[in-house]
Amino acid sequence: MFAIVKIAGQQYRVSAGQSLYVPHLSGNAGDSVSFDDVLLLDNGSSVETGSTVKAKVNAEIVAEKKGKTVIAFKMKRRKGFRKKKGHRTLYTQIKITSIA
């Protein structure tokens, strides 16, 4: 059984027991979250899509982590202008507990 769920504007294929990284969600480690925006549900024998899906995906927040450093480098040739900035995007690790 798996589902395609929309989390923070991105679509993920999830199944029970799976662990994945999603864009930063508010909450602390150990908190439970649920996602109501299920786009597709496959339970082995049938597939439900669109507005006929009446499912909810429950998950638990495991940890928060930072992604790799992304460097934004700007330069204008022959002018001596160089600017280097970087940032690390926050991600939340969640573990799917159930698809109801």
N, C-alpha and C positions, 0 to 999 in steps of 0.2 A: 504494500500500500504506500503510495506517495501522493504528494500534493504539490502544486505550483502556487506559491504564495507571494504576495507583493509586500516587501518590507522596505520602508524608507524610499519608495520610488523605484526599487529594483526588484526583479523577479528571481526567485530561488526555487529549485526543485528540492523538496525536503521529504524525509521519511523519519519515522520514530527512532530515537536513539542517535541521530546524526548530530554532529557538532560542526558549526560553521561560523565564519566571521561576517558581520553585517556592519553597515555604517553606524556610528555612535547612537546608542539608545540611552535614554535617561533611566537610572536605576543603579542599584548596587549589586555586587556579587551575591548570588543566592536568591535574588528576587525572581518572581515568575511573571512572565508577560504572555499575552495572547494576541494573535493576529487573526482578524476577521475577514480580511480581504483575500479569500482563497479563489484563485482563478480556474483551477482544474483539480479534480480529485479522481484518482484511479485506485479502486479497491480490489483489483484483480479481475473481477468478472464484469464490471461496468465502469464507464467513464462519464463523469459529470462535468460540464463546463458552463461558463456564463452565470446567469442569474439563478440557475437551478441548484447550484452548489450551496448547501446549508452546512458548512463545516467551519471548524475553528481549530487553529493550530496553537497548541500550548508549548511554551518553551521556558527555559530557566537561564538566567544570566550567569555565565561562568566567570568571565574576567573582562577587563578592558585592556587593550594593547594599542600601541602606535605602529603605523605602517612604516614603510621605507621612506627615507628622506627624498623629497622631490625638490630639485634645484631649479630656480627660475633665474636665469642669467641673461642680463641685457647688456648690449655693447654697441657703441657707435664707432665705426672705424675712423681712424685718423683724428679723433677728437679727445681721446684719453678718457672717455666715459665708459665706466664699467660698474655694474651694479649686480650684486649676487645676494639672493635671498633664498631661503628654503623653508619648508614646513613638513610636518609629519601628521598625517591624517589619523584621527582616532577611530578605532574599530572596537566593536563589542563582540566577544565570543559567546554564542548561545548554544544550548543543547536542546534539541527538540524532544519533549517528553511524550507528547501524544498528539494524535490527529483525531478530533472528535467531530 
